[in-house]
């Protein structure tokens, strides 16, 4: 049976259908909503009044259990973590983009991952074919490799200094 009116409800009084319907009406006593990251519950009577009932028909009434509201501290911590992650992403992108331009205009990648390769090549003490940033190959002299290595180290230091300074500002 469909229950649309007070008469429909009275017609099923004392049945399990009546109990189920009253439980549903009990669920309509509060409007639960989230606003600005905070949960609220406000009293709402329009549904029960449609069936000629009042809040007294549902005593005792328990406040609904609301999701835990995030504290201001937790919100601030989440925002701080998001800022840290953004700074880290900028740092990582900057480190991956480090190159050194040689006298002839050739760009050598001098990312942190490339520095060990440069050190090994320098240690060998002889010129070596090198894959440049544009994926062309050119022979680099030991002096050019040393120049590129020092440039990469210095650029990396600058990126880390900027990153550290920005973290301190948070």
N, C-alpha and C positions, 0 to 999 in steps of 0.2 A: 504494500500500500504506500502511496506517495503521501507525505505529510506536508501540506502547504498552509494550513490554517490552525488556529487554536482548537477548532472542532475536530480536525483530523487527528491532532495530538491527543485530545481527550478520548477519542474513539479507540486508541490503542493503549490506553492507560493500563498498567499492570502487566504488560507484555515485555518480552526481551527487546522487541522493536522500539518500544517506548524508552527503555533504558539506554539503548544505543543512540537514539535520537537526542535524549537529554544530555548524554555525554558529548555529542557533537555540539549541542548548544552551549555547554560549559566551555568548550574550546573557543567559542566565539566571544567570550567575555572580555578578552583583551586583544588589542591590536599591537602586535610585536613588529618593530621596524628598526632599521639602522640609519642613523643620520650622523654625518661627519665622523665616521669610524666609531660610533658609540651606539649601543643597543638600548632601546626604550620599550616600555610596555605601558599603553594607556588603556583605561577602561573603555569598553564599547558595549552599548546596550541595544543598538538598533535591531539586531537579529532576534534577541529574546523578547523584545517588546512587540515584535511582529506576531508572536505567539501568545501575547497577553501575560508574559512572565516578567518578574523583576529579579534583581540580583539576590533578593532574600530567598527565592526559590532554589538557589544553588548553594546556600550556606552549608558548610564553610567554604569560602572561596580562597583559593591559594594563588598567590602571585605566580605567574609563569617563570620558569627558570630561563634566564636570559643567557645567551652566549657571553663568555667572559669579555668584558670591555678591555681593550688594550689600554694600559696606563700611559700617561704622558711620557714616562721614562722609556717604556717599550717602543712607543712610536718614535721618540727621538733617537733611540738606539737603532731602529730599523732605517731611519733616514740617514743616520751617520754611516751605517754599513753600506748603504746604497752609494753614498758619496765616495767612500773608500774604494768600492768596486769600480766606480767610474774613473777615479784617478788611476787605479791600477791598470785599467784597460787602456788609458791614454799612454801610460808609461810603457806597457808592453808593445803597443803599436809604434811608439817612438823608437824603442830599442830595435824592433824588427826592420825599421826603415833606415838605419844608420848606413851611410856610404861616405867614402872619401874620394874627392876628385883629384886625380893626378895632374901633373903639369900639362899633359897633352889633352886633358878634358875627359879622360877615361874615368868611369866611376867604379870603384872597388867596394864591394859590400864589406862592412866592418861591424856587423852585428855581433853580439856577444858569442854566438855560436861559431862565427868565422874567426875569432881571435886565436883560438888554439891552432887552427890550420895555418894561419900566418906565422905563429911562433914556430911551428914545426918546419915550415919552409925556410924561415930565416935561419934556424939552427942548421939546416943543411948547407947554408952558405953559398948558394948558387942561384942564378936566375931560374925562374920556373914559369911554365905556362899557367895562366890563371884565368878562370871563368869570371868575367866582369858582371856588373849588375845588369847589363842589357843582354846577357847570355852570349856575348862574343868572347873569344879567347885572345889573350894578349900575353906576351912574355913580360913578367915583372922582374925588375932587378931586386936584389936584396935591399938596397936603399929605398926603393919604392914600397916594398913590403913593410919595412920598418916605419916609414912615414905613415902608411895606411894603418898599421897596428897602433901607433901612438895616437893618431887621430881618432880611431875607434874607441880607444880607452878614454880619451878626453871627452868625446861626445857622450859616451855612456855615463861618465861621472856627472856631466851637466844634467843629463836626464834624471839621474838618481837624486841630485841635489834639488832640482825643481820638484820632483815627486815628494821628497822628504819635507821640503818647505810647505808644500800644499797640504800634506797630512798634518803638519803642526798647526796650521790655521784652523783645522776642524775642531 
